[in-house]
Amino acid sequence: MFIVVTSGILPLLDIRLFNSGQHGVVETFEPVIISGFHIDHESATYNNAIRIYSIVYIIGLLAFAIRSILGLATLLYFSRRYPREKIDGFTAVILTGGQSPFAFFNLLFINHTTYEKGRLDELIVHEKIHRDQLHSVDLILLELYTILHWFNPIVWLIKNDLKAEHEFLVDEQVIKRGFDKTRYQALLLRSHEGMAPYLANNFNYSILRKRLIMMTKQKSKGIKLNYILAMPILLFTTMILFLNFQQTGQFTTPDVLPEYKAGNDAMYKTIQKVLKYPVEARKANAQGTVYISFTVDENGKLEDVKAEHRKYNLFSEVVVVGYTQPYRSDKISTDLRALKAEGERVVALLDQFKPGLKDSESVSARMTLPITFKLR
C-alpha cells in the first residue's frame, strides 16, 4: 500500500533537492520546423498517435470503472435482496445460491447451507481479521488505482500480491488464536468450491494451494538469505541516486536564466535556418527526442555541448518534421546518433549568450534544448 500511495502522489509533487531558483523553464514560443520553414505550431504538432493512445486509455478506464461499479452494485443487490441476521458483530446476509463466504467491511455474506450447518467460528474470526485490518479499504484504494493505471502490468501484480498477503496474514492470525489447523484447512477447501463477487474479501482465491502450504511451514528464525542479498542492491541503488543528485547539483540554477544575446526569438530563428533532418536518419526511419545540453559560463560563452539524458534548465522544445520519401520504410529505428550529432552541431553554432544571474552576479549555468525529430 505504501508503494501504491507514494507512486500515486510523487508525480504530483515538485521535489527539489537543490536550490533551483525561481525559474526552471524558459518561457518562449515553441518553434516548429518542417523542411526548413517555420509553420504554425498547432497544425504541425497535431499528433494522431497521441489521440489514439488517449482514446484507448479512456476506453480502458471506462471499462474497468464499469466493472468496479458492477461489483459494488452486486454487493448492494445482495445486501438488499436477501435476509439479514446479526452474527457476532457482523450484519450477515444469508444467500440462497452456492456462493463462497465473503465480507465487505461489516457485511458478511454466507450461503444458507453454511448458515444452517453452523460451525461458523473459524469463518467469523477469518472475516473479523479482514474487517479489523481494514482490508476492504485496501481493496477500494487498489481498485481506484487500477482503474487509473489499468495499462500498467505492475499495478496488476501489486494488486494480486496484496490480496494474497491479506489471506496469508488472516490465515496466520486464525491459527495463532488456537483454532485447529486441519479443521480450518477443510473449511478453506469447502469454501473454495463456491463463487464470490468482485471487490470482496473471500475464501475463493486462486492461491489456495499456497495458503495451505504456508500453514504447514515453520517460520525460519534469524535473517533470511534473500534479505541479506537485497542489501547490496539497496546500497548500490542509493549510491547511484546520490551520485546522480550530486552531479545534477554541480551547476547553479540562477535566479535569472541565461538568454541568447540577441533574444531567444532570434536564437530559434537561427536554429531554424541551419537545422536539418539528417538524410541518413531519414533513410533509417530514425525519429525521437534528443536533449542537447550546454554550459553558459559567467562571460556568456557556450561550452561543453553534448547530447545526454539528464535535463537541466529547459528551453522550449524545437520540433523538426521531415519526410521519409523517397526513403519509405516501415521499420522505425531507435538509433538516434545522427539526430544527436545534428543537434550538437546546430547548438554549437550559436554564439554569445547573456549569462545567468545569481544574487545579481553572473554565474555558470547548464541549459538543455530539447529537439524532437518526427517523420511523416
Helices and strands as residue ranges (DSSP letters): H 2-9, G 10-12, E 32-34, E 37-38, H 41-45, H 48-81, E 84-87, E 90-95, E 102-104, E 107-111, H 112-117, H 121-132, H 135-148, H 153-176, H 181-191, E 201-202, H 208-216, H 225-248, E 259-260, H 264-274, H 279-283, E 288-296, E 302-307, E 313-314, E 318-322, H 337-348, E 353-354, E 356-358, E 361-363, E 365-375
